[in-house]
Amino acid sequence: MKEFVAGCWLLLSGCAVAQVNLIEYATKLIAEKKFAEAHRYLDSALQKNPNDVDALMMKGNAVLNADAELKKHVLIFDENHSTVFKQTAPEPVYVPSSICVELTEKYWLKCLQLDSTRVDIIKGLCTLYAMALEKEKCKALIVQLEKAERDDGEQVFRMGEYARKFRERGKFDEGMDIYQYIALLFPQNAGIRCDMASEYFYHGRHRECLQWLDSTFRFADVDETSYLNAGFNYSSLGYYDAAQKTLTDYSNRYGRAMGFYYSALRLFADSGSVTALQSFVTTTDSNAYFMEHFVANRILDYSVSKSFNAYKNLIYDAQIPNYYKVLIHQHGITFWKDSCVASAMFGVFHSMVKNYSAAVQFLDVIDEPHCDLQKKNDGYWQMHYGYALYRNKQYAETVRLLSNSTSTTAFNREAMLYFKASALYQLNKKSEAKKVWQQLADSATTKYARLAVEELRLKKF
């Protein structure tokens, strides 16, 4: 497992020069997966000096890497893996076994008894506990790390990695508890609060996202990255006034033109006018505002023809960030107000940012007879509407919509079957759900085959 060998090297950054050969040779053996040989080599070093901190540390590394290599990794089963916005199957993640945790911490805690200043080993224990989902032990080591490591201004953000390891292992709330604990240790840091807001945003917990964004700006000293991330999160969620204020305040404080740009983009969204965008392009440096110039120029090209195909090209341009694309959508539902597709595309956008109630409102055009979208694009719109309905907990509507799929596209068809089964299960129609999941498990060709197998394994029927 390369990721854990790499982790070993991170732990070694503070090692004494005299031990370089021991560390290099032991790491080589671990990288080659010669774990028994590595243990024999390190045991011989410890026979000569039982208090050799580096040898003890490498023993822990050998135990951890061997466990990572041999232990069956865990498939985390959550919304982010079943989403229709990712076509690939989830990758299992490593959660150390209890025996591994016990042995590794035994070696590393002894290291700290011998030398409490070894920040690299404290970090190693924080990582171990985070991967093992040992929240309270992780918190205790984070406190020790905060005291032992010199704060270079980035310490608090590095600590956020321990919280993310919980989230990566399907323990989002526990990860956010770690984040909040870190924020308490750094009560004057605005940036960590903005990072927490972003975590809530990407997890679809928008109320908490907005709360932590608000808390970010209770501080006098807000860094540039936090200003921008906050502004972009506000924008993606459709809080245009809040985004405008944030980007204008940022521009005033740091001598930037982002407030002007965002107001120009809003003017285009509201009225179709590109005059301000043209002014932005001609008065600012394209190198300093590369993405903003790119988006502005794409819109200026569109404004020449204002054809619906040109509009769709803007919407489907993967290079345009969502926090700007939302305003292009806003333009679309005004300028192309009679277009069912424009509304449906905005619904898909809202679903992508996990704003499912709004997604359902815009995607309901699929049910309109004059739109005739349900079968269009080989079930693409039907799949997305059904997915949004399911995520919005409208289970009966989900089953109704997804019960007559005729899509020949494997991903669309199997996604619809998967979420139909999921909705049936929520409606307590478990035998029907099991039948659909079994069908997927037996014959599906996409990631939903694997997910169906997990549903059959984990659910009670």
Summary of the structure (lengths in Angstrom):
residues: 461
radius of gyration: 26.4
end to end distance: 36.9
largest distance: 84.0
contacts: 1509
relative contact order: 0.05
helix: 73%
strand: 0%
